Amino acid sequence: MQEVDCLIIGGGIAGVSTAYHLAGYGGRVTLLERGEIASEASGVNAGQIGALGWGHMPNLQSYLTMGSMELFKTLQLDHGYDIAFRQSGALQVIQTEAQDAFTRGRVPDLQADGYQVELLSMREARSIEPEINPALLGVMYMPLRGQADPKVATQAFAQAAERHGAAIRTGHAVTGIQVRADGAYRVETPHESFVAGKLVLAAGAWCAPIGEMLGLKIPIVPIRGQMWDTEPLPPRTFQTFSSAESASHWDTESRAETPPELTHRQGQRVTRHIYGRQTREGELRFGGDREMLGYNQTPDPAGIEINYGHAKELLPFLQAVPIRRTWAGTMPFSLDGAPIIGGIPLLPNLYIVSGLASSGFGRGPMAGKLLADYIHTGHRPHVLAESDPARCVTWMPEKG
Ligand SMILES: Cc1cc2nc3c(=O)[nH]c(=O)nc-3n(C[C@H](O)[C@H](O)[C@H](O)COP(=O)(O)OP(=O)(O)OC[C@H]3O[C@@H](n4cnc5c(N)ncnc54)[C@H](O)[C@@H]3O)c2cc1C
């Protein structure tokens, strides 16, 4: 049996960043991952890093996006990890009059709040993205956004954590957790048992089954995201892409008992969504659909076809470029759409970093740092009030 100060369950971007920062503060940290590092959402995502700036009154979203951007930059530029990071900028395209009205209403509000966004005419857009469809109505330009290789970046954080002294144990599936009389956690894997003074749940979309091991109901819902790519091509595009279609739909969506910002409700499509980019290796990589289907990771060809059609509306050269490969992964959504980061007050020294939803690659590094700061200092960073687990984590009914 191994004794550690802090045990982290989950080797995605949230867990490895927590391990990196906590180990940097000097504690004995061990991370348990059932597969390989980045074997789930953190390794299969689009690699888009969202950021609009700190704004005049930085909130949790500003900290997670801008803070993560700084951490990605530091890995690439200062620590020598080649994670294919680029602060490329991003374009959100406008395809209809309704989307145009929505975006024209939104941009001045964002600018007034201190965020870096700009409306570009198609002439301006084509000067920075020559192959974009000239028949679009315009674009919202977000110059601070970036991209990186998600698998390599997540693995780099794990390697950096090991350099800080953390132990990374892959192939270690957590099968049971008990709270001992002294408040420490005994964590079982098929290989070894561990005793930890502090426990961090960073198991992404699998936080709910891990919570059940402790008698807790953790309302994280698995959402299937799916993607496709092409054979590598010479450089054809430079920014990352999205469309105002889903953004305008979600802006008016009424609150439901299921997570917000999905493309399907009760099996029916309610909007198209698209995101994508060309990787440094040259593949065009796009995705969009977000559907509540449990842990199903089989891509739906009909949804892929709709997304491919949408991509061709943005970048007409794709009409001559076939899809090479499709895949799907599982995103961790909370019911209110907000992250769940902080201490779980129902049990001593128990923490969670999850609910990073569809933008957790770009927000995970800072989510892990904020949690590590909290654990190390014993003081909750003020922005984590917005992600307080106390709002939604409860005992399971039978423990009531
Ligand atoms: C198709 C797709 C596209 C996306 N595109 C983007 C994008 O472009 N930009 C962006 O910012 N975000 C994107 N996301 C979202 C992003 O990938 C996730 O929000 C983020 O990776 C979540 O990180 P995580 O560490 O919380 O979870 P994960 O990466 O899922 O990591 C959780 C880990 O816990 C492990 N685990 C689970 N149970 C156990 C157990 N019992 N014992 C031990 N280990 C366990 C799993 O194996 C897994 O490795 C996308 C997601 C998908 C699926």
The ligand as an SDF file (V2000), in Angstrom:
LIG
                    3D

 53 58  0  0  0  0  0  0  0  0999 V2000
  -14.8880   15.4760  -30.1440 C   0  0  0  0  0  0  0  0  0  0  0  0
  -14.5010   16.5010  -29.1160 C   0  0  0  0  0  0  0  0  0  0  0  0
  -14.0290   17.7450  -29.5320 C   0  0  0  0  0  0  0  0  0  0  0  0
  -13.6720   18.7110  -28.5980 C   0  0  0  0  0  0  0  0  0  0  0  0
  -13.0840   19.8820  -29.0190 N   0  0  0  0  0  0  0  0  0  0  0  0
  -12.6010   20.7550  -28.1010 C   0  0  0  0  0  0  0  0  0  0  0  0
  -11.8560   21.8900  -28.5200 C   0  0  0  0  0  0  0  0  0  0  0  0
  -11.5700   22.1010  -29.6830 O   0  0  0  0  0  0  0  0  0  0  0  0
  -11.4270   22.7610  -27.5650 N   0  0  0  0  0  0  0  0  0  0  0  0
  -11.6760   22.5480  -26.2380 C   0  0  0  0  0  0  0  0  0  0  0  0
  -11.2830   23.3880  -25.4300 O   0  0  0  0  0  0  0  0  0  0  0  0
  -12.3200   21.4390  -25.8140 N   0  0  0  0  0  0  0  0  0  0  0  0
  -12.7880   20.5490  -26.7040 C   0  0  0  0  0  0  0  0  0  0  0  0
  -13.4420   19.4210  -26.2850 N   0  0  0  0  0  0  0  0  0  0  0  0
  -13.7160   19.2390  -24.8550 C   0  0  0  0  0  0  0  0  0  0  0  0
  -12.4870   18.7510  -24.0900 C   0  0  0  0  0  0  0  0  0  0  0  0
  -11.8640   17.7140  -24.7920 O   0  0  0  0  0  0  0  0  0  0  0  0
  -12.8850   18.2760  -22.6900 C   0  0  0  0  0  0  0  0  0  0  0  0
  -13.6600   19.2510  -22.0280 O   0  0  0  0  0  0  0  0  0  0  0  0
  -11.6360   18.0100  -21.8200 C   0  0  0  0  0  0  0  0  0  0  0  0
  -10.7140   17.2240  -22.5150 O   0  0  0  0  0  0  0  0  0  0  0  0
  -12.0380   17.3460  -20.5140 C   0  0  0  0  0  0  0  0  0  0  0  0
  -10.8540   17.0300  -19.8280 O   0  0  0  0  0  0  0  0  0  0  0  0
  -10.9060   16.1510  -18.5130 P   0  0  0  0  0  0  0  0  0  0  0  0
   -9.5110   16.0220  -18.0270 O   0  0  0  0  0  0  0  0  0  0  0  0
  -11.9310   16.7210  -17.5860 O   0  0  0  0  0  0  0  0  0  0  0  0
  -11.5190   14.7410  -18.9980 O   0  0  0  0  0  0  0  0  0  0  0  0
  -10.8470   13.5470  -19.8540 P   0  0  0  0  0  0  0  0  0  0  0  0
   -9.8930   14.0380  -20.8530 O   0  0  0  0  0  0  0  0  0  0  0  0
  -11.9710   12.6990  -20.3410 O   0  0  0  0  0  0  0  0  0  0  0  0
  -10.0060   12.7700  -18.7650 O   0  0  0  0  0  0  0  0  0  0  0  0
  -10.6080   11.9890  -17.7590 C   0  0  0  0  0  0  0  0  0  0  0  0
   -9.7260   10.7870  -17.5450 C   0  0  0  0  0  0  0  0  0  0  0  0
  -10.2020   10.0410  -16.4130 O   0  0  0  0  0  0  0  0  0  0  0  0
   -9.9200    8.6840  -16.6800 C   0  0  0  0  0  0  0  0  0  0  0  0
  -10.7440    7.8250  -15.8310 N   0  0  0  0  0  0  0  0  0  0  0  0
  -12.0950    7.6540  -15.8760 C   0  0  0  0  0  0  0  0  0  0  0  0
  -12.4800    6.7470  -14.9560 N   0  0  0  0  0  0  0  0  0  0  0  0
  -11.3530    6.3310  -14.3100 C   0  0  0  0  0  0  0  0  0  0  0  0
  -11.0920    5.3960  -13.2760 C   0  0  0  0  0  0  0  0  0  0  0  0
  -12.0860    4.6540  -12.7020 N   0  0  0  0  0  0  0  0  0  0  0  0
   -9.8280    5.2250  -12.8400 N   0  0  0  0  0  0  0  0  0  0  0  0
   -8.8060    5.9460  -13.4080 C   0  0  0  0  0  0  0  0  0  0  0  0
   -8.9890    6.8280  -14.4130 N   0  0  0  0  0  0  0  0  0  0  0  0
  -10.2520    7.0240  -14.8560 C   0  0  0  0  0  0  0  0  0  0  0  0
  -10.2540    8.5080  -18.1600 C   0  0  0  0  0  0  0  0  0  0  0  0
   -9.6240    7.3760  -18.7150 O   0  0  0  0  0  0  0  0  0  0  0  0
   -9.7440    9.8420  -18.7330 C   0  0  0  0  0  0  0  0  0  0  0  0
   -8.4380    9.7230  -19.2780 O   0  0  0  0  0  0  0  0  0  0  0  0
  -13.8190   18.4390  -27.2010 C   0  0  0  0  0  0  0  0  0  0  0  0
  -14.2620   17.1760  -26.7930 C   0  0  0  0  0  0  0  0  0  0  0  0
  -14.5990   16.2030  -27.7340 C   0  0  0  0  0  0  0  0  0  0  0  0
  -15.0690   14.8580  -27.2590 C   0  0  0  0  0  0  0  0  0  0  0  0
  1  2  1  0
  2  3  1  0
  2 52  2  0
  3  4  2  0
  4  5  1  0
  4 50  1  0
  5  6  2  0
  6  7  1  0
  6 13  1  0
  7  8  2  0
  7  9  1  0
  9 10  1  0
 10 11  2  0
 10 12  1  0
 12 13  2  0
 13 14  1  0
 14 15  1  0
 14 50  1  0
 15 16  1  0
 16 17  1  0
 16 18  1  0
 18 19  1  0
 18 20  1  0
 20 21  1  0
 20 22  1  0
 22 23  1  0
 23 24  1  0
 24 25  2  0
 24 26  1  0
 24 27  1  0
 27 28  1  0
 28 29  2  0
 28 30  1  0
 28 31  1  0
 31 32  1  0
 32 33  1  0
 33 34  1  0
 33 48  1  0
 34 35  1  0
 35 36  1  0
 35 46  1  0
 36 37  1  0
 36 45  1  0
 37 38  2  0
 38 39  1  0
 39 40  1  0
 39 45  2  0
 40 41  1  0
 40 42  2  0
 42 43  1  0
 43 44  2  0
 44 45  1  0
 46 47  1  0
 46 48  1  0
 48 49  1  0
 50 51  2  0
 51 52  1  0
 52 53  1  0
M  END
$$$$
